[in-house]
């Protein structure tokens, strides 16, 4: 599969890179391929890819420390989160699992609707937004739905294209943040809001918030 070849090439080209760098390079590749094929493949295929990526990461990590034990290497590069036996990364930053990304089946276009007809523009924007929301995880989806996909700070709609770029390439035009400096032990969707990046930066500068004060979803 093309995604596995790409992952292998990235690891071979970054034998001495940090864990953060590897995650930054691999997550967009994994998300992009998964999103593109999410209407065509099954969870079984995604799980197979997860396993193959784990094998490549394990080989990459072991090669860096040939004299260290397997247990030492695992503790250095992998964590156990929930029911997962392995997660590449740290408690703060991890590699995504394909098998955890939603499978999105194709939704037929209504009747004679056309993207080239101005009167249908709103229909297609709504359709694109609904498809984008399906690809969010459960936490993020609840955050977006509570404000009807509007930026809580300016009240304007956040477009489907903004969500698509954020999801596929990590574009930071939107962000999920707490809007308080109060530190919370357990963050729920009620504590987090989706905003435009520029709206949040303006809000942060006028409310004396540090970047560490706000957790992202």
C-alpha positions as CSV (number, residue, x, y, z in Angstrom):
1,X,0.0,0.0,0.0
2,X,1.2,3.5,-0.8
3,X,0.8,4.8,2.7
4,X,3.0,2.0,4.1
5,X,5.7,2.7,1.6
6,X,5.5,6.4,2.5
7,X,5.8,5.7,6.2
8,X,8.8,3.4,5.6
9,X,10.5,6.1,3.5
10,X,10.0,8.7,6.2
11,X,11.4,6.5,8.9
12,X,14.4,5.5,6.7
13,X,15.1,9.2,6.0
14,X,14.8,10.2,9.7
15,X,16.8,7.6,11.6
16,X,17.9,10.0,14.2
17,X,14.9,12.3,14.4
18,X,13.0,12.9,17.7
19,X,9.7,11.3,18.5
20,X,8.0,14.6,18.1
21,X,9.4,15.0,14.6
22,X,8.3,11.5,13.6
23,X,4.8,12.1,14.8
24,X,4.7,15.5,13.1
25,X,5.7,13.8,9.8
26,X,3.6,10.7,10.0
27,X,0.3,12.0,11.4
28,X,-0.7,14.0,8.3
29,X,0.3,11.1,6.0
30,X,-1.8,8.6,8.1
31,X,-4.8,11.0,8.4
32,X,-4.7,12.0,4.8
33,X,-4.6,8.4,3.4
34,X,-7.3,7.3,5.9
35,X,-9.6,10.2,5.1
36,X,-9.2,9.6,1.3
37,X,-10.0,5.9,1.5
38,X,-12.5,6.0,4.4
39,X,-15.4,5.5,2.0
40,X,-13.9,2.5,0.3
41,X,-12.0,0.4,2.9
42,X,-12.9,-1.5,6.1
43,X,-11.7,-1.3,9.7
44,X,-9.9,-4.6,9.0
45,X,-7.6,-2.9,6.4
46,X,-7.0,0.0,8.8
47,X,-6.1,-2.4,11.6
48,X,-3.7,-4.2,9.3
49,X,-2.0,-0.9,8.4
50,X,-1.7,0.0,12.2
51,X,0.1,-3.3,12.8
52,X,2.5,-2.8,9.9
53,X,3.2,0.7,11.0
54,X,3.9,-0.6,14.6
55,X,6.4,-3.1,13.1
56,X,8.2,-0.4,11.2
57,X,8.3,1.9,14.3
58,X,9.6,-0.9,16.5
59,X,12.3,-1.7,14.0
60,X,13.2,2.1,13.8
61,X,13.4,2.3,17.6
62,X,15.4,-0.9,18.1
63,X,17.9,0.1,15.4
64,X,18.7,3.3,17.4
65,X,19.5,1.3,20.5
66,X,21.0,-2.0,19.5
67,X,22.5,-2.7,22.9
68,X,19.3,-1.9,24.9
69,X,16.7,-4.4,25.9
70,X,13.3,-4.6,24.2
71,X,11.6,-3.5,27.5
72,X,13.9,-0.4,27.7
73,X,13.1,0.5,24.0
74,X,9.4,0.1,24.5
75,X,9.3,2.3,27.6
76,X,11.3,5.0,25.8
77,X,9.2,5.2,22.6
78,X,5.8,3.7,23.4
79,X,3.1,4.1,26.0
80,X,0.0,2.1,26.9
81,X,-3.2,4.1,26.8
82,X,-6.6,2.6,27.7
83,X,-7.0,-0.8,26.0
84,X,-4.3,-0.1,23.5
85,X,-1.3,-2.4,23.9
86,X,1.0,0.2,22.3
87,X,0.9,3.9,21.4
88,X,3.9,5.5,19.8
89,X,4.8,8.8,21.5
90,X,4.4,10.3,24.9
91,X,1.6,11.2,27.3
92,X,1.3,14.6,25.6
93,X,1.8,13.6,21.9
94,X,0.9,10.4,20.1
95,X,0.7,8.8,16.7
96,X,-2.8,8.4,15.4
97,X,-4.3,5.0,14.8
98,X,-6.0,4.4,11.4
99,X,-8.5,1.9,13.0
100,X,-9.7,4.7,15.3
101,X,-10.6,7.0,12.4
102,X,-14.2,6.8,11.3
103,X,-15.3,4.9,8.2
104,X,-17.5,7.4,6.3
105,X,-19.8,5.9,3.7
106,X,-20.8,8.0,0.6
107,X,-23.9,10.1,1.0
108,X,-25.9,10.6,-2.2
109,X,-26.6,14.1,-3.5
110,X,-30.2,15.1,-3.4
111,X,-32.1,14.9,-6.7
112,X,-30.9,17.4,-9.3
113,X,-28.7,19.5,-7.0
114,X,-25.7,20.9,-8.7
115,X,-22.5,22.5,-7.2
116,X,-22.5,24.8,-10.3
117,X,-25.9,26.2,-9.5
118,X,-25.7,29.3,-7.2
119,X,-29.0,28.5,-5.6
120,X,-27.6,25.2,-4.4
121,X,-24.4,26.7,-2.8
122,X,-25.8,26.6,0.7
123,X,-26.9,23.0,0.3
124,X,-23.4,21.9,-0.8
125,X,-21.7,23.9,1.9
126,X,-23.9,22.2,4.5
127,X,-23.3,18.8,3.0
128,X,-19.5,19.4,3.1
129,X,-19.7,20.5,6.7
130,X,-21.7,17.5,7.7
131,X,-19.2,15.2,6.1
132,X,-16.3,17.0,7.8
133,X,-18.1,16.6,11.2
134,X,-18.4,12.9,10.7
135,X,-14.6,12.7,10.5
136,X,-14.1,14.3,13.9
137,X,-13.7,12.2,17.0
138,X,-16.6,12.1,19.5
139,X,-15.2,14.7,21.8
140,X,-14.5,17.2,19.0
141,X,-17.9,16.6,17.4
142,X,-19.7,17.4,20.7
143,X,-17.7,20.7,21.0
144,X,-18.6,21.7,17.4
145,X,-22.2,20.8,17.6
146,X,-22.9,22.8,20.8
147,X,-22.3,26.0,18.9
148,X,-23.6,24.8,15.5
149,X,-20.1,25.0,14.0
150,X,-19.8,28.7,14.8
151,X,-16.7,30.3,16.3
152,X,-17.8,31.1,19.9
153,X,-15.8,34.3,19.8
154,X,-16.9,36.0,16.6
155,X,-20.1,34.1,16.0
156,X,-19.3,33.4,12.3
157,X,-19.6,30.0,10.7
158,X,-16.5,27.9,10.5
159,X,-16.4,26.6,7.0
160,X,-16.2,23.0,5.9
161,X,-12.9,23.9,4.1
162,X,-11.4,25.0,7.4
163,X,-12.3,21.7,9.1
164,X,-11.0,19.8,6.1
165,X,-7.6,21.5,6.1
166,X,-7.3,21.2,9.9
167,X,-8.1,17.5,9.8
168,X,-6.0,16.5,6.8
169,X,-2.9,18.7,7.0
170,X,-2.9,20.0,10.6
171,X,-3.7,23.5,9.3
172,X,-4.2,25.7,12.4
173,X,-6.9,28.1,11.1
174,X,-9.2,26.6,13.8
175,X,-8.5,25.4,17.3
176,X,-10.2,23.7,20.2
177,X,-9.5,25.5,23.5
178,X,-10.7,26.3,27.0
179,X,-11.4,29.9,27.3
180,X,-10.3,30.2,30.9
181,X,-7.1,30.2,32.9
182,X,-8.6,27.8,35.4
183,X,-6.9,24.5,35.3
184,X,-9.2,21.5,35.3
185,X,-8.4,18.0,36.2
186,X,-11.0,16.5,33.8
187,X,-11.9,18.4,30.7
188,X,-15.3,17.7,29.1
189,X,-16.8,19.0,25.8
190,X,-18.7,21.6,27.9
191,X,-15.3,23.2,28.9
192,X,-13.9,23.5,25.4
193,X,-14.9,25.7,22.4
194,X,-14.0,25.7,18.7
195,X,-12.7,29.0,17.4
196,X,-10.9,30.6,14.5
197,X,-7.2,30.8,15.3
198,X,-7.0,34.6,14.9
199,X,-10.1,35.0,17.1
200,X,-8.5,32.9,19.8
201,X,-5.1,34.7,19.6
202,X,-6.9,38.1,20.0
203,X,-8.9,36.7,22.9
204,X,-5.8,35.2,24.6
205,X,-3.9,38.5,24.3
206,X,-6.7,40.5,26.1
207,X,-7.4,37.9,28.8
208,X,-3.9,37.1,30.0
209,X,-4.0,33.5,29.0
210,X,-0.8,31.5,28.4
211,X,-0.8,28.7,25.8
212,X,-0.4,26.2,28.6
213,X,-3.6,27.4,30.3
214,X,-5.9,26.0,27.6
215,X,-6.1,22.4,26.6
216,X,-6.9,21.5,23.1
217,X,-9.2,18.7,22.1
